[in-house]
Amino acid sequence: TFSNGLIACCIFMGIGVLLDVGYMLRRPFLSIFLALFAELGTFLVVPIASSMGMSLRDSASIAMVGGADGPMVLFTSMILSKDLFVPITIVAYLYLGFTYGGYPYLIKLLVPKHIRGIQPPKPKKVNPISAEQKLLFAVVMCVILCLLFPVAAPLFFSLFLGVAVREADIKPVVDFIKGPLLYGSTFFLGLLLGILCEAHLILNPKILPLLLLGILALLLSGIGGLLGGYIVYWWTGGKFNPVIGIAGVSCVPSTAKVAQKAVTEVNPQAIILQDALGANISGVITTAIITGLYVTLIPLFG
């Protein structure tokens, strides 16, 4: 129904229309590498939550907050933690503001000023990515991921259908999906969560741990992204700006903008937005894959 899986799929289709996968395909290995490191919170919070007495299903659901992707958290918690999907989803959307408010301070804390201002060298040869290549990528990835994780197939199909519609350049459909469909679905999701958020849910003793674990997941993911950026920085002999790593957290395009702003404050001539958007878009895809992993494998263990 619209009030559960369909609403997440509608939002995810809207996200797909907004994604230009060309940024990722220009430097695919770098983008995916950074995005994987930026999933640190999504992985580490599972054992942390389990050690606090939560079930494996609830632990995986709250850990998905580390991906900073509301529809993913909604979809995962609906399948794994039906009793807690409302508070977990509310926590996820509440904490999306942390990417704007908290990550700039995290960058300043972990990345020295002289490193923050690094301008990465431009690639010697940049092959333009055609619409046909992007469309082929969307089709191939959709088929592979749907076959690997059939439980999460609705999410994968919705995301890559949005990408395909964008690259097919069907303007009326693109305008409808990224406008009325995306904003309408987001509005009804907020309305639905508000209606379902009753007093006994707020007073549930499990809510405080969820709040703490949610912020921890986002914090660890940001640290993981910067760690991935530092590894590339060392690998390239100091020619890469590690701030780009935080863009691997898949809040599109917020974390990419945060990374660019942090760099611009130190060096107004440094442009890292293209690499940051590549990591950002890869983050959406890796978060979707982890969602597929969790909803497929977690039920087998608990």
Secondary structure, DSSP 8 states (H G I E B T S, - for coil): -IIIIIHHHHHHHHHHHH--THHHHHSHHHHHHHHHHTTHHHHHHHHHHHHTT--HHHHHHHHGGGGT-HHHHHHHHHHH-TTTHHHHHHHHHHHTHHHHHTHHHHHHHHS-HHHHT------S------HHHHHHHHHHHHHHHHHH-GGGHHHHHHHHHHHHHHHHT-HHHHHHIIIIIHHHHHHHHHHHHHHH--HHHHT-TTHHHHHHHHHHHHHHHHHHHHHHHHHHHHHTTS-S-GGGGGGGS--TTHHHHHHHHHHHHH-TT---HHHHHHHHHHHHHHHHHHHHHHHHHHHHH-
